[in-house]
Each structure stands twice: as structure tokens, then as C-alpha cells.
Amino acid sequence: MADAMIALMFAHPQLYVDIGILDYAYPTRTFHAYLRRLIDAGMERRVMFGSDNMVWPDAIAIAIRRVRHAPFLSRRQRLILHDNAARFLRIAG
């Protein structure tokens, strides 16, 4: 559904996307392909990390690791783990 998400984000500049369950529930290759599509579409400042996990808290570390080790992300783009949410919540300093 990457095409639909990208279309929505182009149509609605105030829309952000949370990678929530996708970053640990999907195979790494599938997740990375989806994330790369968002980045290549220029949405890197509107992708937010969300742990979205109360049942399997160990999955949070997996999710963070998959973002940190995405080979196509620049060092700056890996800051989707924090900076985009901080800016959205207006807590960036």
C-alpha cells in the first residue's frame, strides 16, 4: 500500500506516517522496501517511528535495529527514530 500512502501524503502535507508494526512484524526485506519507497518519494521528514507494541516489548529493539541498519538511509535519515516525532509534537529543542 506504499503507493496509496505516498499519494495521500502528497495530497495532504500535514499527514505523517508511523512505521509502527511494519518495522518488526514484516520481513526485513519487505519493511526496507516500503521504507525506501517513502524516502525516495521525499517523505523522510514525515515518517515517524512508533513502537506500537505492548504485548511483545522485545520487538522494539528489533524495530529500532531495522531502521538503524537500513543500508539506504543516510545518517540524517536514521533520525526518523526521534526527530520527526519531536518536531510533530513540538518538543524539538
PyMOL commands that set and color helices and strands:
alter all, ss='L'
color gray80, all
select helices_A, chain A and resi 2-11+22-25+28-40+44-46+59-68+77-81+83-88
alter helices_A, ss='H'
color red, helices_A
select strands_A, chain A and resi 17-18+47-48
alter strands_A, ss='S'
color yellow, strands_A
deselect
rebuild
show_as cartoon
